[in-house]
Amino acid sequence: MAIQIFGTNKNFDCKKAQMWFKERRIPFQFIDLKEKNMSRGEFDSVVQSIAKTAGSRQEAINQMIDTKSKDYASIAYLDESDIEEKLFENQNLIMQPVVRNGKTNATVGLKPKIWETWF
């Protein structure tokens, strides 16, 4: 299994996620979103995975948005059809950490109970 954690080094939830996997000796790859954004394929994979439990793609996008972000105002009043593209363009708006397990499982935010079900 290939675990990827997308986030920033300054985010405390990202640090907690890394510690969670380290404590369980589960190898992971950390991708700093300040250095490298998710590719379109990675982004779509995360959205599709979250949509499985959220019910729809639009609901998944809404769950991914970090409403506490300083850039939140840039998408707060956009039409729903424009939000996904803006979120992909400005990945600082995504709630962190984004944890991917292969191409089929992903979480946004700190979700250790879900991670436990992966192993």
DSSP file (Angstrom, degrees, kcal/mol; ACC not computed):
  #  RESIDUE AA STRUCTURE BP1 BP2  ACC     N-H-->O    O-->H-N    N-H-->O    O-->H-N    TCO  KAPPA ALPHA  PHI   PSI    X-CA   Y-CA   Z-CA
    1    1 A M              0   0    0      0, 0.0     2,-0.7     0, 0.0   100,-0.0   0.000 360.0 360.0 360.0 138.1    0.0    0.0    0.0
    2    2 A A        -     0   0    0     26,-0.0   100,-1.9     2,-0.0     2,-0.5  -0.885 360.0-165.2-110.1 105.3    1.3    3.4   -0.9
    3    3 A I  E     -aB  28 101A   0     -2,-0.7    26,-2.3    24,-0.6     2,-0.4  -0.766   6.0-174.2 -90.5 130.5    0.3    6.1    1.6
    4    4 A Q  E     -aB  29 100A   0     96,-2.3    96,-2.8    -2,-0.5     2,-0.5  -0.986   8.5-162.0-122.5 135.8    0.7    9.7    0.6
    5    5 A I  E     -aB  30  99A   0     24,-3.0    26,-3.1    -2,-0.4     2,-0.5  -0.973   6.0-164.9-117.9 118.0    0.2   12.6    2.9
    6    6 A F  E     +aB  31  98A   0     92,-3.3    92,-2.5    -2,-0.5     2,-0.3  -0.874  41.5  87.8-100.9 132.6   -0.4   16.0    1.2
    7    7 A G  E    S-a   32   0A   0     24,-2.1    26,-3.2    -2,-0.5    27,-0.4  -0.968  70.5 -72.0 174.0-160.5    0.0   19.1    3.4
    8    8 A T    >   -     0   0    0     -2,-0.3     3,-1.1    24,-0.2     6,-0.2  -0.913  31.3-122.7-124.6 153.9    2.4   21.6    4.7
    9    9 A N  T 3  S+     0   0    0     -2,-0.3    -1,-0.1     1,-0.2     6,-0.1   0.723 110.4  55.7 -67.1 -21.3    5.1   21.2    7.4
   10   10 A K  T 3  S+     0   0    0      4,-0.0     2,-0.5     5,-0.0    -1,-0.2   0.578  82.4 101.1 -88.8  -9.0    3.6   24.0    9.5
   11   11 A N    <>  -     0   0    0     -3,-1.1     4,-1.7     1,-0.2     3,-0.2  -0.650  62.5-152.0 -81.7 125.0    0.2   22.4    9.8
   12   12 A F  H  > S+     0   0    0     -2,-0.5     4,-2.2     1,-0.2    -1,-0.2   0.848  95.2  54.9 -67.3 -34.7   -0.3   20.6   13.1
   13   13 A D  H  > S+     0   0    0      2,-0.2     4,-2.3     1,-0.2    -1,-0.2   0.857 106.5  52.6 -67.2 -33.0   -2.8   18.1   11.7
   14   14 A C  H  > S+     0   0    0      2,-0.2     4,-2.4     1,-0.2    -2,-0.2   0.906 109.2  49.3 -65.2 -41.4   -0.3   17.1    9.1
   15   15 A K  H  X S+     0   0    0     -4,-1.7     4,-2.3     2,-0.2    -2,-0.2   0.895 110.9  50.0 -64.0 -39.6    2.3   16.6   11.8
   16   16 A K  H  X S+     0   0    0     -4,-2.2     4,-2.4     2,-0.2    -2,-0.2   0.898 110.1  50.4 -65.4 -40.2   -0.2   14.4   13.8
   17   17 A A  H  X S+     0   0    0     -4,-2.3     4,-2.1     2,-0.2     5,-0.2   0.928 110.8  48.7 -63.5 -44.8   -1.0   12.4   10.7
   18   18 A Q  H  X S+     0   0    0     -4,-2.4     4,-2.4     1,-0.2    -2,-0.2   0.915 112.4  48.7 -60.9 -42.4    2.7   11.8   10.1
   19   19 A M  H  X S+     0   0    0     -4,-2.3     4,-2.8     2,-0.2    -1,-0.2   0.890 107.2  56.2 -64.7 -39.3    3.2   10.8   13.7
   20   20 A W  H  X S+     0   0    0     -4,-2.4     4,-1.0     1,-0.2    -1,-0.2   0.931 112.6  40.9 -58.8 -47.0    0.2    8.4   13.5
   21   21 A F  H  <>S+     0   0    0     -4,-2.1     5,-2.7     2,-0.2    -1,-0.2   0.876 114.2  52.6 -71.3 -37.4    1.7    6.5   10.6
   22   22 A K  H ><5S+     0   0    0     -4,-2.4     3,-1.7     1,-0.2    -2,-0.2   0.922 105.5  54.6 -62.9 -43.8    5.2    6.6   12.1
   23   23 A E  H 3<5S+     0   0    0     -4,-2.8    -1,-0.2     1,-0.3    -2,-0.2   0.809 112.1  44.1 -60.4 -30.1    4.0    5.1   15.4
   24   24 A R  T 3<5S-     0   0    0     -4,-1.0    -1,-0.3    -5,-0.2    -2,-0.2   0.329 112.3-121.1 -96.5   5.4    2.5    2.2   13.5
   25   25 A R  T < 5 +     0   0    0     -3,-1.7    -3,-0.2     1,-0.2    -2,-0.1   0.869  59.6 152.0  54.8  41.1    5.6    1.8   11.3
   26   26 A I      < -     0   0    0     -5,-2.7    -1,-0.2    -6,-0.1    -2,-0.1  -0.906  44.5-127.7-101.5 118.1    3.5    2.4    8.2
   27   27 A P        +     0   0    0      0, 0.0   -24,-0.6     0, 0.0     2,-0.3  -0.367  36.6 170.1 -67.5 143.6    5.7    3.8    5.4
   28   28 A F  E     -a    3   0A   0    -26,-0.1     2,-0.5    -2,-0.1   -24,-0.2  -0.960  31.9-128.6-147.4 162.8    4.3    7.0    3.8
   29   29 A Q  E     -a    4   0A   0    -26,-2.3   -24,-3.0    -2,-0.3     2,-0.5  -0.977  20.7-149.9-115.3 127.0    5.4    9.7    1.4
   30   30 A F  E     -a    5   0A   0     -2,-0.5     2,-0.6   -26,-0.2   -24,-0.2  -0.860   8.8-166.4 -98.6 127.7    4.9   13.3    2.5
   31   31 A I  E     -a    6   0A   0    -26,-3.1   -24,-2.1    -2,-0.5     2,-0.6  -0.959  14.6-141.9-115.6 116.2    4.2   15.9   -0.2
   32   32 A D  E >>  -a    7   0A   0     -2,-0.6     4,-2.6   -26,-0.2     3,-1.4  -0.669   3.3-153.9 -79.9 116.6    4.5   19.5    0.8
   33   33 A L  T 34 S+     0   0    0    -26,-3.2   -25,-0.2    -2,-0.6    -1,-0.2   0.642  92.8  64.3 -68.4 -13.4    1.8   21.5   -1.0
   34   34 A K  T 34 S+     0   0    0    -27,-0.4    -1,-0.3     1,-0.1     3,-0.1   0.766 114.1  32.0 -77.0 -23.7    4.0   24.6   -0.7
   35   35 A E  T <4 S+     0   0    0     -3,-1.4     2,-0.4     1,-0.3    -2,-0.2   0.806 133.5  13.4 -98.1 -38.0    6.6   23.0   -3.0
   36   36 A K     <  -     0   0    0     -4,-2.6    -1,-0.3     3,-0.0    -2,-0.1  -0.963  67.9-145.0-148.1 123.0    4.4   20.8   -5.2
   37   37 A N        -     0   0    0     -2,-0.4     2,-0.1    -3,-0.1    -5,-0.1  -0.352  37.4 -88.0 -79.2 164.7    0.7   20.7   -5.8
   38   38 A M        -     0   0    0     50,-0.1    -1,-0.1     1,-0.1    53,-0.1  -0.448  45.8-117.2 -65.8 144.2   -1.4   17.7   -6.5
   39   39 A S     >  -     0   0    0     -2,-0.1     4,-2.7     1,-0.1     5,-0.2  -0.325  29.6-102.9 -73.8 168.2   -1.6   16.7  -10.1
   40   40 A R  H  > S+     0   0    0      1,-0.2     4,-2.7     2,-0.2     5,-0.2   0.903 124.1  50.9 -60.0 -40.9   -5.0   16.8  -11.8
   41   41 A G  H  > S+     0   0    0      2,-0.2     4,-2.2     1,-0.2    -1,-0.2   0.914 111.2  46.6 -63.8 -43.6   -5.2   13.0  -11.6
   42   42 A E  H  > S+     0   0    0      2,-0.2     4,-2.2     1,-0.2    -2,-0.2   0.925 113.5  49.4 -63.3 -44.7   -4.3   12.9   -7.9
   43   43 A F  H  X S+     0   0    0     -4,-2.7     4,-2.4     1,-0.2    -2,-0.2   0.936 112.4  46.8 -60.2 -48.3   -6.9   15.7   -7.2
   44   44 A D  H  X S+     0   0    0     -4,-2.7     4,-2.7     1,-0.2    -1,-0.2   0.873 110.2  54.1 -63.1 -37.5   -9.6   13.8   -9.1
   45   45 A S  H  X S+     0   0    0     -4,-2.2     4,-2.1     2,-0.2    -1,-0.2   0.907 109.9  46.9 -62.5 -42.7   -8.7   10.6   -7.4
   46   46 A V  H  X S+     0   0    0     -4,-2.2     4,-2.4     2,-0.2     5,-0.2   0.929 112.9  49.0 -64.2 -46.1   -9.2   12.3   -4.0
   47   47 A V  H  X S+     0   0    0     -4,-2.4     4,-2.3     1,-0.2    -2,-0.2   0.925 112.0  48.4 -61.1 -45.5  -12.5   13.9   -5.0
   48   48 A Q  H  X S+     0   0    0     -4,-2.7     4,-1.1     1,-0.2    -1,-0.2   0.893 111.4  50.5 -63.1 -40.0  -13.8   10.6   -6.3
   49   49 A S  H  X S+     0   0    0     -4,-2.1     4,-0.6     1,-0.2     3,-0.4   0.915 113.4  44.2 -65.0 -43.3  -12.8    8.7   -3.1
   50   50 A I  H >X S+     0   0    0     -4,-2.4     4,-2.3     1,-0.2     3,-0.8   0.848 106.6  61.7 -70.2 -33.0  -14.4   11.3   -0.9
   51   51 A A  H 3X S+     0   0    0     -4,-2.3     4,-2.2     1,-0.2    -1,-0.2   0.775  91.0  68.9 -64.1 -26.4  -17.5   11.4   -3.1
   52   52 A K  H 3< S+     0   0    0     -4,-1.1    -1,-0.2    -3,-0.4    -2,-0.2   0.890 114.6  26.0 -59.5 -39.1  -18.1    7.7   -2.4
   53   53 A T  H << S+     0   0    0     -3,-0.8    -2,-0.2    -4,-0.6    -1,-0.2   0.734 120.7  56.0 -95.8 -25.5  -19.0    8.5    1.2
   54   54 A A  H  < S-     0   0    0     -4,-2.3    -3,-0.2    -5,-0.1    -2,-0.2   0.772 102.5-126.5 -79.0 -25.7  -20.2   12.1    0.7
   55   55 A G  S  < S+     0   0    0     -4,-2.2     2,-0.3    -5,-0.2    -4,-0.1  -0.054  77.2  32.9 107.5 -34.3  -22.8   11.1   -1.8
   56   56 A S  S  > S-     0   0    0     -6,-0.1     4,-1.9     1,-0.1     5,-0.1  -0.981  77.2-113.9-151.3 161.7  -21.9   13.4   -4.7
   57   57 A R  H  > S+     0   0    0     -2,-0.3     4,-2.3     1,-0.2     5,-0.2   0.896 116.7  51.8 -63.1 -41.0  -18.8   15.1   -6.3
   58   58 A Q  H  > S+     0   0    0      1,-0.2     4,-2.2     2,-0.2    -1,-0.2   0.889 108.9  49.8 -66.4 -38.4  -20.1   18.5   -5.3
   59   59 A E  H  > S+     0   0    0      2,-0.2     4,-1.9     1,-0.2    -1,-0.2   0.878 109.1  52.9 -66.4 -36.7  -20.5   17.5   -1.6
   60   60 A A  H  X S+     0   0    0     -4,-1.9     4,-1.4     2,-0.2    -2,-0.2   0.923 108.5  49.8 -62.4 -44.6  -17.0   16.0   -1.7
   61   61 A I  H  X S+     0   0    0     -4,-2.3     4,-0.9     1,-0.2     3,-0.4   0.921 109.2  52.2 -59.7 -44.4  -15.6   19.3   -2.9
   62   62 A N  H  < S+     0   0    0     -4,-2.2     3,-0.5     1,-0.2    -1,-0.2   0.864 108.4  51.1 -61.8 -35.8  -17.5   21.1   -0.2
   63   63 A Q  H  < S+     0   0    0     -4,-1.9    -1,-0.2     1,-0.2    -2,-0.2   0.782 106.0  56.5 -71.0 -26.3  -16.0   18.8    2.4
   64   64 A M  H  < S+     0   0    0     -4,-1.4    31,-3.3    -3,-0.4     2,-0.3   0.701  83.8 101.7 -78.1 -19.9  -12.5   19.5    1.1
   65   65 A I  B  <  -D   94   0B   0     -4,-0.9     2,-1.0    -3,-0.5    29,-0.2  -0.486  67.7-140.8 -74.6 129.9  -12.7   23.3    1.5
   66   66 A D    >   -     0   0    0     27,-3.5     3,-1.6    -2,-0.3     6,-0.1  -0.781  15.2-171.2 -88.1  99.9  -10.8   24.7    4.5
   67   67 A T  T 3  S+     0   0    0     -2,-1.0    -1,-0.2     1,-0.3     5,-0.1   0.617  82.6  60.1 -70.5 -10.8  -13.3   27.4    5.7
   68   68 A K  T 3  S+     0   0    0     25,-0.1    -1,-0.3    -3,-0.1    -2,-0.0   0.477  79.7 116.1 -92.8  -3.4  -10.6   28.7    8.1
   69   69 A S  S X  S-     0   0    0     -3,-1.6     3,-1.5    24,-0.2     4,-0.3  -0.328  72.8-129.2 -66.3 146.2   -8.1   29.4    5.4
   70   70 A K  T 3  S+     0   0    0      1,-0.3     3,-0.4     2,-0.1    -1,-0.1   0.743 111.0  52.8 -67.3 -21.1   -7.1   33.0    4.9
   71   71 A D  T >  S+     0   0    0      1,-0.2     3,-1.9    21,-0.1     4,-0.3   0.367  76.7 104.4 -92.8   4.7   -7.9   32.6    1.2
   72   72 A Y  T X>  +     0   0    0     -3,-1.5     3,-1.9     1,-0.3     4,-1.6   0.829  68.8  66.1 -57.2 -34.4  -11.4   31.2    1.8
   73   73 A A  H 3> S+     0   0    0     -3,-0.4     4,-0.5     1,-0.3    -1,-0.3   0.763  88.3  69.3 -60.4 -23.6  -13.1   34.5    0.8
   74   74 A S  H <4 S+     0   0    0     -3,-1.9    -1,-0.3     1,-0.2    -2,-0.2   0.712 116.8  20.6 -70.8 -18.2  -11.8   33.9   -2.8
   75   75 A I  H X4 S+     0   0    0     -3,-1.9     3,-1.5    -4,-0.3    -2,-0.2   0.481  96.0  97.0-123.1  -5.9  -14.2   31.0   -3.3
   76   76 A A  H 3< S+     0   0    0     -4,-1.6    -3,-0.1     1,-0.3    -2,-0.1   0.813  96.8  31.5 -56.3 -33.8  -16.9   31.6   -0.6
   77   77 A Y  T 3< S+     0   0    0     -4,-0.5    -1,-0.3     2,-0.0     2,-0.1   0.206  92.0 120.0-113.8  15.0  -19.3   33.3   -3.0
   78   78 A L  S <  S-     0   0    0     -3,-1.5     2,-0.1     1,-0.1    -3,-0.1  -0.415  73.3 -96.8 -76.5 156.0  -18.4   31.5   -6.3
   79   79 A D    >>  -     0   0    0      1,-0.1     3,-1.9    -2,-0.1     4,-1.0  -0.439  36.9-114.1 -65.4 145.9  -21.0   29.5   -8.2
   80   80 A E  H 3> S+     0   0    0      1,-0.3     4,-0.7     2,-0.2     3,-0.3   0.812 115.3  60.3 -56.1 -31.6  -20.8   25.7   -7.4
   81   81 A S  H 34 S+     0   0    0      1,-0.2     4,-0.3     2,-0.1    -1,-0.3   0.737 108.4  43.9 -70.2 -20.6  -19.7   25.0  -10.9
   82   82 A D  H <> S+     0   0    0     -3,-1.9     4,-2.0     2,-0.1    -1,-0.2   0.626  94.3  79.0 -95.9 -16.0  -16.6   27.2  -10.5
   83   83 A I  H  X S+     0   0    0     -4,-1.0     4,-2.6    -3,-0.3     5,-0.2   0.896  88.9  53.5 -64.9 -42.5  -15.5   26.0   -7.0
   84   84 A E  H  X S+     0   0    0     -4,-0.7     4,-2.1     1,-0.2    -1,-0.2   0.926 110.9  45.8 -60.8 -45.4  -13.8   22.8   -8.0
   85   85 A E  H  > S+     0   0    0     -4,-0.3     4,-2.2     1,-0.2    -1,-0.2   0.900 113.7  49.2 -64.9 -40.2  -11.6   24.5  -10.6
   86   86 A K  H  X S+     0   0    0     -4,-2.0     4,-2.4     2,-0.2    -1,-0.2   0.883 110.0  52.1 -65.6 -38.4  -10.6   27.3   -8.1
   87   87 A L  H  < S+     0   0    0     -4,-2.6     6,-0.3     2,-0.2    -2,-0.2   0.888 110.4  48.1 -65.7 -39.0   -9.9   24.7   -5.5
   88   88 A F  H  < S+     0   0    0     -4,-2.1     3,-0.4    -5,-0.2    -2,-0.2   0.904 113.6  47.5 -66.7 -40.3   -7.6   22.8   -7.9
   89   89 A E  H  < S+     0   0    0     -4,-2.2     2,-0.6     1,-0.3    -2,-0.2   0.873 120.9  36.4 -68.5 -38.0   -5.8   26.0   -8.8
   90   90 A N    ><  +     0   0    0     -4,-2.4     3,-1.8    -5,-0.1    -1,-0.3  -0.765  66.9 174.1-118.9  83.4   -5.4   27.2   -5.2
   91   91 A Q  G >   +     0   0    0     -2,-0.6     3,-1.2    -3,-0.4    -1,-0.1   0.499  67.2  83.0 -74.4  -1.9   -4.6   24.1   -3.2
   92   92 A N  G 3  S+     0   0    0      1,-0.2    -1,-0.3    -3,-0.1   -21,-0.1   0.666  84.0  64.3 -68.1 -15.3   -4.0   26.2   -0.1
   93   93 A L  G <  S+     0   0    0     -3,-1.8   -27,-3.5    -6,-0.3     2,-0.3   0.529  80.2 101.8 -84.9  -7.1   -7.8   26.1    0.3
   94   94 A I  B <  S-D   65   0B   0     -3,-1.2   -29,-0.2   -29,-0.2     2,-0.1  -0.619  81.9-112.3 -82.7 134.7   -7.9   22.3    0.8
   95   95 A M        -     0   0    0    -31,-3.3    14,-0.3    -2,-0.3    -1,-0.1  -0.409  52.5 -93.9 -62.2 137.8   -8.3   21.1    4.3
   96   96 A Q  S    S+     0   0    0     12,-0.2    14,-0.3    -2,-0.1   -89,-0.1  -0.796  90.6  36.1-112.3 152.1   -5.1   19.3    5.5
   97   97 A P        -     0   0    0      0, 0.0    12,-2.7     0, 0.0     2,-0.6   0.612  59.6-168.1 -83.0 155.4   -3.9   16.7    5.6
   98   98 A V  E     -BC   6 108A   0    -92,-2.5   -92,-3.3    10,-0.2     2,-0.5  -0.950  12.8-167.1-101.8 118.4   -5.0   14.9    2.5
   99   99 A V  E     -BC   5 107A   0      8,-2.2     8,-2.2    -2,-0.6     2,-0.4  -0.937   3.3-168.4-114.4 123.4   -4.1   11.2    3.0
  100  100 A R  E     -BC   4 106A   0    -96,-2.8   -96,-2.3    -2,-0.5     2,-0.5  -0.905  13.1-168.5-112.2 137.7   -4.3    8.8    0.0
  101  101 A N  E >>  -BC   3 105A   0      4,-2.9     4,-1.2    -2,-0.4     3,-0.6  -0.874  69.6 -51.9-120.9  94.4   -4.1    5.1    0.2
  102  102 A G  T 34 S-     0   0    0   -100,-1.9    -1,-0.1    -2,-0.5   -98,-0.1  -0.414  93.8 -54.1  69.5-151.9   -3.6    4.0   -3.4
  103  103 A K  T 34 S+     0   0    0      1,-0.1    -1,-0.2    -3,-0.1   -54,-0.1   0.517 132.0  52.9-100.1  -6.6   -6.1    5.4   -5.9
  104  104 A T  T <4 S+     0   0    0     -3,-0.6     2,-0.4     1,-0.1    -2,-0.2   0.679 100.1  54.9-106.6 -19.0   -9.3    4.2   -4.2
  105  105 A N  E  <  +C  101   0A   0     -4,-1.2    -4,-2.9     2,-0.0     2,-0.3  -0.952  56.3 150.8-122.2 135.6   -9.1    5.6   -0.6
  106  106 A A  E     -C  100   0A   0     -2,-0.4     2,-0.3    -6,-0.2    -6,-0.2  -0.985  18.5-165.1-156.5 151.2   -8.5    9.1    0.6
  107  107 A T  E     -C   99   0A   0     -8,-2.2    -8,-2.2    -2,-0.3     2,-0.5  -0.954  11.4-146.9-133.5 156.5   -9.4   11.3    3.5
  108  108 A V  E    S+C   98   0A   0     -2,-0.3   -10,-0.2   -10,-0.2   -12,-0.2  -0.994  70.1   8.1-123.5 127.2   -9.3   15.0    4.1
  109  109 A G  S    S-     0   0    0    -12,-2.7     2,-0.8    -2,-0.5   -10,-0.2  -0.385 114.2 -36.4  93.9-179.5   -8.5   16.2    7.6
  110  110 A L        +     0   0    0    -14,-0.3    -2,-0.1    -2,-0.1   -96,-0.1  -0.703  67.8 157.1 -83.1 109.3   -7.4   14.2   10.5
  111  111 A K    >>  +     0   0    0     -2,-0.8     4,-1.9     1,-0.1     3,-0.8  -0.459   6.0 157.2-134.2  61.6   -9.2   10.8   10.3
  112  112 A P  H 3> S+     0   0    0      0, 0.0     4,-2.1     0, 0.0     5,-0.1   0.800  74.2  61.3 -60.8 -29.6   -7.3    8.1   12.2
  113  113 A K  H 3> S+     0   0    0      1,-0.2     4,-0.8     2,-0.2    -2,-0.1   0.879 108.3  43.6 -65.5 -35.7  -10.5    5.9   12.6
  114  114 A I  H X> S+     0   0    0     -3,-0.8     3,-0.7     2,-0.2     4,-0.5   0.896 110.2  55.7 -73.4 -40.5  -10.8    5.6    8.9
  115  115 A W  H >< S+     0   0    0     -4,-1.9     3,-1.4     1,-0.2     4,-0.4   0.871 100.6  60.1 -59.4 -36.6   -7.0    5.0    8.5
  116  116 A E  H >< S+     0   0    0     -4,-2.1     3,-1.2     1,-0.3    -1,-0.2   0.849  98.0  58.3 -60.6 -33.9   -7.3    2.1   10.9
  117  117 A T  H << S+     0   0    0     -4,-0.8    -1,-0.3    -3,-0.7    -2,-0.2   0.667  94.8  66.7 -71.8 -14.8   -9.8    0.4    8.5
  118  118 A W  T <<        0   0    0     -3,-1.4    -1,-0.2    -4,-0.5    -2,-0.2   0.658 360.0 360.0 -77.7 -15.6   -7.1    0.4    5.7
  119  119 A F    <         0   0    0     -3,-1.2    -1,-0.2    -4,-0.4    -2,-0.2   0.404 360.0 360.0-122.5 360.0   -4.8   -2.0    7.5
